[in-house]
Amino acid sequence: MPTCAALIVAAGRGQRFGGSGPKQYAPLKGEPLLRRTLRAFAEHSEISSILVAIHPDDEDLFTEAAQGMNAAFVHGGATRQESVLKGLEALAGDAPDLVLIHDGARPMVGAATISAVISALVNNDGALPVVPIVDTLKKIDGDIVGKTVPRDQLVRAQTPQGFRFAPILDAHRKFAGESFTDDAAILEHAGHQVLTVAGDDANVKVTTMEDLARLESALSETRIGQGFDVHKFGPGDFVTLCGVKVPHDFGLEGHSDADVALHAATDAILGAIGAGDIGQHFPPSDEKWRGAPSDKFIKHAYDLLRAQGGRLVNLDITIICERPKVGPHRDAMVQSIASILDIDASRISVKATTTEGLGFTGRREGIAAQAVAMVSA
């Protein structure tokens, strides 16, 4: 089986991107974009090694993004073409049979595309994935349409572009300093044949912030979690519901502040992201949580959601009790949760109901609450 190295080009500054740093390290669903790119190759059985051409200023960013990926790096050059040549020269000491050259800002490359490119190199010096052009093409002069351009022989080129190692290294060395749009063009210019394979429309290159936002949206999925909690009445003259102190003839018993509504909401968010329940994160056996305000609990759950790149679509809480009356405090409860999570109040719903005198809540022995959280993660 031939050895195949992946050379990832990630040394650019992304001047069209518009973000606060290089686009390849911008977060995508909670992790650097480049990390997703590296994972696609690290998890592919036919890739024997990974080398990344990075900017000299980005070593710390790369180290963090590549943690656990077994990827090495080399400093790139002033242009993409220079970076590729530096990468190929670095690989030449223990040259692989094949090399796949891929844009670091294409994080959605699939295993099927990688396999197709490698397979095409059995009988060819070069191969690249392409996708058809579906839009009508027009040649224009200023704002005036000149003519319609036939598209039947036109395609869009993607990466990874694959090559037998010796020919692509020779071509890059021979035409160093010249300007080519991609590596396949260099091999073509050297007189070699490049075979096309089917690409994938999902294998997009992130160029602008808008590209990243569209990709983030495409990767999002909607998930739902539910929570339920109960606390019985005890001594006191108020109960805490959704972080709001509501006057009552009794208090609620619990290890923390016994905010039954926030406890249910916390479990709903944790459930939506598969992160266990409130007892796992804040065990009642731990004295440091005695009397703790429950806003800490729901904020923790929300922070876990955000760390995964998710957002809270909406949170619906139902408080079940005969007394106290929740209605007069509903708006304050909604605003309280919105403030705790720093989200718009329109995403929060607080309702109340009774059990028509049935059960422990009907006998006014305590309060129950249930919550449903919808998240986009």
N, C-alpha and C positions, 0 to 999 in steps of 0.2 A: 504494500500500500504506500503510495507516494506521500512524502511529508508536505504539509501545506501550512504556511504561515499566514496570519492575518496582519496586515499593516494598516492601522487606523490613523487617518490624518486628522489631527486635532490641534494644530498649531496656530490657527487663524485667530484674528481678533474680532471677527464678526461685526464689521462696521455698519452693516445694514440692519443688524439685529435690534439695536436701540436699547438693550438692557444695561444694567449696571456693571456687567462683567462679560467675559467670553461666553458665547451662547452654549458651547459644549458643556459648560458646568452649570447652566441654568437648571433650576429644579423642575422636574417633570414627575407629577404624582408623588412628590416627596423625596425624590432622589435625583442626583445629577443626571442630566440627559446622556452624558457620555457613559455613565455606568450601565444604562440600559443597552447602549450600543455594544459595550464590551461583553455583557452577559450573553448576547445573541451568539457571539463567537466562542466564548468560554464554554458554553453548554453544547456546542456542536462537536460531535464525535470525530469529524474529519479534520478539525483544526488542531495542529500540533503545537503552535505557539502564537503568542500575540505580542506585537510591538506597536507602540503608539508614538507618533511624532507629535511632540507638544512644544508649546512656547517656553523658552527658558524661565519666564516669570511664573509659570503655572505648576511648578513641581509639587507644591503643597496641595493645590487643588486636585492635581492628578492622583497623588497618593491617597487622598480621601476618597475620590471617586472610584478608584481601582482596588480598594481594599478587598482582599480575598479573591481577586480575579486572576492572580498569577500572570499579570501583564507587565512587560518591561516598557521602558520609554527611551526615546532618543530626542534630542533637541532638534526641532524643525528649522526651516529656513524662512526667508522673507516672503516666499510665494509657496503656493501649494506644490508646484512642480519641484521646487528645491527641497521641500519637506519630504516628498516621496523619495527623491534620490538619496537623501540622507538616511532615510529608513531602509532603503534597499542596500545601501553600502553597509549599514550596521548588520543586516542579515547575512551579507555575503561571506562573513567569516565562517559561518556554519550554515551554508546555503540550503534552504529547503528546495524541494523539487518544484513546488508551486507557491504562488503568493496571491492572496486576495487583497486588493487595495480598496479601502472603504472610507467614506466620509464619516467623521466622528459625530456629525449632526444628523445622521440617519439612524435613529434608535429603533425603528420598527422593522428592520430587516428580518425576514423570516428564515427558518431553517430550510424550507423548501427552495428558496432562492439561492442560498449558499450552496446547497447540494447540487442544484442545477448548473451553477457556474463551474463547480469543481468537476462535475461529470463531463462538461463540454471540453475540458482541457485534456482529455484522453487523446484526442486526435487533432487538437488545435493549440496554437501558441497563445491565443487570447480569447476571452469570452466576456460578454457583458450582458446584463439583464436589460431588457427594453420593454416599454409599454406603448401601446398604440396611441396616436393622437386622435381624439374624438371630436374636437372642435374644428370648425372650418377655419382655414388659415387665409389671411389677407395680407398682401403686400401693400404698404401705404406710402404716400408721398406727403409728408406733413399730416394734415387731417383728412386727406383725400385718399380713397381706396384706389389703388392702381390696378390690381388684379387679384383674382383668387388663386391661391397656390395649391396645386394637387397634393394631397396628403397620403396617397396610397403607399408611397415609399418612404415616408417619414415616421420616425418613432422618437420617443423620449428615452434617453440613456440614463441608467441608474448606476448605483454601486451596490455590492462589491463588483469590481471588475477584476477578473481572474487572469493569471498569466503563468506560463512556464517561466521559472525564475530567470534563467540565463538570458533569454531574448529580451525581457522587459528591462533588466538591468543594463544590458548593452545598449538598448535604444535610449534609455534615460541618460546614460553617459554620453552617447553620441550627440544628442540634441539638447544637452544642458545649456541653459541660457536662452533658449528659444521659448516661444509662448504657445502652449497648447491648452485646450479647454479640459481635456481629461487624459487619462493614461492610455486608453484605447487609441486615441488619436496619435499618440507618440509611436505606439507599436505599428499602427497603420502606415505612418510616415516612414517607418523603417522597412516597409515592404512586406510585413507579415499580415496574415489573414486573421480577422477577429470574428468569431462566431457569436450570434445573438441567441439568447435564451429568454423565455418568458419572465418578465419582471412582475412586480406587484404594486398596484396603486397605493397600497397601505405603506409602502416603503418610501415615505416622503422625507425630504430634506428640510430641516428647520433653518430658515433664513431670517425671518422677522419674528417679532414678538407675537404678531397675529398668527403666524404658523404654529408657534408653541401653544397659543391659546386654543386653536382648533384641534391640535393633537391632544391636549389635556382634556378637552370636551369629548373627543372620540373615545378616549380610554376610560372615561367615567362610567360607572355602573350604579344603579340605584339599589340600595339595600335597606331593609327594614328591621328594626329591633323593638322588642317590647319589654316593659318592666312592670313589676307589681310589688307593692310593699304595704305593710300593716304596722301600726303602732297603737298600743292601748293607752287609755287615759290614765293619768296619775295626778298627784298634787301639782298645783300651779294655777296661774290666772291668765295664761295665754298659750296658744299653740303657734308653731312656726310652719308656715306653708309657703313654698316657693320663695323662701327667704324673707317672707313678710310676717311680722308678729301680729297675730289676730287675737284680740281679747276673747277669753272664754272662762268658764267656771273651773276648768281643769287644764292641766298641761298634758304633754305626750311623753311617755317613758321611752327611753332609748339610750344607747351608749353615746351617741353624738347628740345633736340638737333635736333628733327625732323628726326631721322635716320629711314626712312621708312622701310628699309630692316630689321633692328633689331626689329622694332615693329612688323612686320609680323611674324618674327621668334619666338618672345616671345609668341605671341598669338597661334602659332602652337604648341609649347611645352605645354603651359597651357591647350590648348584644348585636347591634347593627354592624359593628366592626369585628366581631368575633373575639372580643377581649375579656371574656369571663364576666364576672359580676362584681358588685360593689364590695362584697365580703372578701374577695381575693385581693383587692387593691387596698382596702381599709378594714382589716380584720377587727372585729369587736373585742378580741383578746388583747389588742394593743392599746395600752393606756394613753398613748399620745393622742388618740382620737376621741377620748372621753370629752363630751361636751362640745366637740368641734362643730363649727358651722358647716352645713352641708353644701354651701357654695363651693367649698374646696373640692368636694367629691365630683360634682357635675363639671366643674372647670377642668379637673383632671381628665375625665372621660372625653370632654370636648378637645382638649389638647392632644390626646392620643389620636383622635379622628383627624385633626389638622396635620399632625405629624405624618400621617399616611397620605397626605395630599387631598383629603376629603373635605366636604363641607356639609353642614346641617341644612337640609332642605326645609324640614319643618319638624316641630315637636308638639305633640298633642297630649295634654295631661287631663285626666279625669279624677277629681277628688270625690270620694264616696263617704258621706257622713250625714247624720241628721242635724247636728250642730257642731261647730258654729256655722252660721251662714257665710258662704263663700262669695256670693254675688257682689256684695258691696266692696270686696277687696280684689276682685278679679283683675281689673286694670293694673292695680299696683303689683300684682303677682306677675303678670305678663311683662311689665316694665322691669321688674326685678331680675327675671331670668335673662331678658334681653341685655341688661346691663352686665350681668355676670359673664355672659358669653360674648359680649360686644357684637351682637348681631341685631338685625332689624326686628322690631317687635311683631311685624307681620308674619314672621316665621314661627311664632309661639301662640299656642292656644291653651287656655285653661278653662275647664268646665267643671261643673259639680252636679252631683245627683245624689239621691237617697236610695235606700232599699225598701222603702215603704214600710218601715218598722220591722223588717225581717232581719234575722241574723244579728251578729255582734254590733254592726254599725247601726242597725235599727234599734237595738237596745241601748245605744249611746255608750258603748263600752270602749270605743276607739274609732280610728279613722283609717280607711284604706285609700290607696291611690293606684291608678294604672296609667301607663304612658306608652306612647308609640312614637318612635323616632324614625324619620326617613332621612337617609344620608346619601350623598353622591360621593362615591369613593373609587 
